[in-house]
């Protein structure tokens, strides 16, 4: 996707990934499933990094 609309949509998708993975990590942690909690936590970190990268690209784009 090109342009600002595509960048906003990409940023929104990364935020959704982050929110869902943090929620999943908390849910699995409370369910005593440490393996999936750690996996979801790692995905949350990746999502946060992608949000930060997309945010800097949005700022650079104008």
N, C-alpha and C positions, 0 to 999 in steps of 0.2 A: 504494500500500500504506500502510495506516495502522498506527500503533503502533510499538513498539520493534522487533518482528520485521521489519517492512518497512524500517525505517531500517538495521538490521543487514545485511539482504540488499542494500540499495542500496550501503552502504559496501563490502561484499564484492565487488560488481560493479565498483565503481570501483577497488579494489585489483587485481582481475584485469586490468582495462584497463591499469593502470599497469605491472604486471609483464610483460604480454605485449608492450606497446609498447616498454618498455626492452629486452627481449630481442630484439625485431624490429630495433630501432635498432642494437644491437650486431652482430646477424647481418648486416644489410645493410651496415654499415660494414666488416666483415671481408670481405664479398663485393665490395667496391669499388663499391657502389651508393650513392653519396652522396645522391642525391635522396630515395630511400626511407628512408635513415638519418635524414636531417633531418626528413622527414615523421613518421616514428615517434617521433623525439625530441620534436617538437612535441606529438604526441598524448600522450606520457609526461608532459609538463608540464601539459597539460590534465587528465590523470588525477590527477596529484598535487594540483592545485588542487581537483578534485572530492572527493578523499579528505579533504582538509583541511576543506572545507565540510561534508561529511557528518559528519565527526568532531565539529565544533563543534555541529552539530544534534543529534547523539547525546548530547553532554554537556549541552546545554540541555534535552533531553527528559527526562533523569533516569535 
